[in-house]
Amino acid sequence: MNSKEIRLINLKALITKAGSSAEFSKQSDTATSLISQIISPNPTRNVGDRLARKIEEKLGLTPGWMDTLHSLPPPVDLKEKAVNPAPSDLTDERYQTLLKIGGLIEDFTPAELSELKAQVDLIRRRKDGGF
């Protein structure tokens, strides 16, 4: 894993912690458009040295924090979830929390978003006693 990939993982973790890209942009004093260009499914930018140091400084992180892998989100296998639906005791709130851990919604392809929506609908039907 190279430094660009590590910085991207850390950036996404910080955005998740902030609650949104917009909130992260405010906290890090970084343009929302720049963050979008970095985290989009087809990124046109990456987290360079200057941006990494700026984020660390603005968020009070130790120098070099962005260059060290802190944790990997667990892989999300949406195809497996479609075959083996989530247990009925999984609440929508818990499911949303798991999605945040698994990655940002911007990273999903349209097909994956469609599968995810189907899973959320399935959970809601189970929760409501629909089947």
C-alpha positions as CSV (number, residue, x, y, z in Angstrom):
1,M,0.0,0.0,0.0
2,N,1.5,3.3,-1.0
3,S,1.3,6.7,0.8
4,K,-1.5,8.0,-1.5
5,E,-3.7,5.0,-0.6
6,I,-2.9,5.3,3.1
7,R,-3.7,9.1,3.1
8,L,-7.0,8.4,1.3
9,I,-8.0,5.8,3.9
10,N,-7.1,8.2,6.7
11,L,-8.9,11.1,5.0
12,K,-12.1,9.0,4.6
13,A,-11.8,8.0,8.3
14,L,-11.5,11.7,9.3
15,I,-14.5,12.6,7.1
16,T,-16.6,9.8,8.7
17,K,-15.6,11.0,12.1
18,A,-16.6,14.6,11.2
19,G,-19.9,13.4,10.0
20,S,-19.7,14.8,6.4
21,S,-17.4,16.1,3.8
22,A,-18.7,19.6,4.4
23,E,-18.1,19.5,8.1
24,F,-14.6,18.0,7.6
25,S,-13.9,20.8,5.1
26,K,-14.8,23.4,7.7
27,Q,-12.7,21.7,10.4
28,S,-9.7,21.4,8.2
29,D,-10.1,24.7,6.5
30,T,-10.0,23.0,3.1
31,A,-12.3,23.6,0.1
32,T,-15.2,21.2,-0.1
33,S,-14.6,20.9,-3.9
34,L,-11.0,19.7,-3.3
35,I,-12.2,17.1,-0.9
36,S,-14.8,15.9,-3.4
37,Q,-12.1,15.7,-6.1
38,I,-10.0,13.4,-3.8
39,I,-12.8,11.1,-2.6
40,S,-14.9,10.8,-5.7
41,P,-15.2,7.4,-7.4
42,N,-13.0,8.8,-10.2
43,P,-10.6,11.0,-8.3
44,T,-8.8,13.8,-10.1
45,R,-6.6,14.8,-7.1
46,N,-4.9,13.1,-4.2
47,V,-3.7,14.0,-0.7
48,G,-0.3,15.5,-1.3
49,D,2.3,16.4,1.3
50,R,1.1,20.0,1.8
51,L,-2.6,19.0,2.2
52,A,-1.6,16.2,4.6
53,R,0.4,18.5,6.8
54,K,-2.4,21.1,6.7
55,I,-5.0,18.6,7.8
56,E,-2.8,17.4,10.6
57,E,-2.1,21.0,11.8
58,K,-5.8,22.1,11.6
59,L,-7.1,19.0,13.4
60,G,-4.3,18.9,16.0
61,L,-2.9,15.6,14.8
62,T,0.7,14.7,15.2
63,P,3.0,15.4,12.2
64,G,3.0,12.4,9.9
65,W,-0.4,11.1,11.2
66,M,-1.8,11.1,7.6
67,D,1.1,8.9,6.4
68,T,0.5,6.1,8.9
69,L,-2.2,3.5,8.4
70,H,-4.4,3.6,11.6
71,S,-7.0,1.1,10.7
72,L,-8.6,-0.5,7.6
73,P,-12.4,-0.5,7.3
74,P,-13.9,-4.0,7.1
75,P,-14.7,-5.0,3.6
76,V,-18.3,-4.8,2.6
77,D,-19.4,-7.6,0.2
78,L,-22.8,-6.3,-1.1
79,K,-23.3,-9.3,-3.3
80,E,-23.0,-11.6,-0.3
81,K,-25.4,-9.4,1.7
82,A,-28.0,-9.7,-1.2
83,V,-27.8,-13.5,-1.0
84,N,-27.7,-13.6,2.9
85,P,-29.7,-10.7,4.1
86,A,-28.9,-9.0,7.4
87,P,-30.4,-10.6,10.6
88,S,-33.7,-9.2,11.6
89,D,-32.4,-7.8,14.8
90,L,-30.1,-5.4,12.9
91,T,-31.7,-2.0,13.3
92,D,-31.6,0.7,10.6
93,E,-29.4,2.8,13.0
94,R,-26.9,0.0,13.5
95,Y,-26.9,-0.7,9.7
96,Q,-26.1,3.0,9.0
97,T,-23.3,2.8,11.6
98,L,-21.9,-0.2,9.8
99,L,-22.0,1.6,6.5
100,K,-20.0,4.4,7.9
101,I,-17.4,2.0,9.1
102,G,-17.3,0.2,5.8
103,G,-16.7,3.3,3.7
104,L,-18.3,6.4,2.4
105,I,-21.4,6.3,0.3
106,E,-19.6,8.3,-2.5
107,D,-17.3,5.3,-3.1
108,F,-20.2,3.0,-4.2
109,T,-21.1,2.5,-7.8
110,P,-24.7,3.0,-8.9
111,A,-25.2,-0.8,-9.0
112,E,-23.9,-1.1,-5.4
113,L,-26.1,1.7,-4.3
114,S,-29.1,-0.1,-5.8
115,E,-28.1,-3.3,-3.9
116,L,-27.7,-1.3,-0.7
117,K,-31.1,0.3,-1.1
118,A,-32.6,-3.2,-1.6
119,Q,-31.0,-4.4,1.6
120,V,-32.2,-1.3,3.6
121,D,-35.7,-1.9,2.3
122,L,-35.5,-5.6,3.3
123,I,-34.4,-4.7,6.8
124,R,-37.2,-2.2,7.1
125,R,-39.8,-4.8,5.9
126,R,-38.4,-7.3,8.4
127,K,-38.4,-4.7,11.2
128,D,-42.0,-3.8,10.3
129,G,-43.1,-7.4,10.2
130,G,-43.5,-7.4,6.4
131,F,-42.4,-11.0,6.1
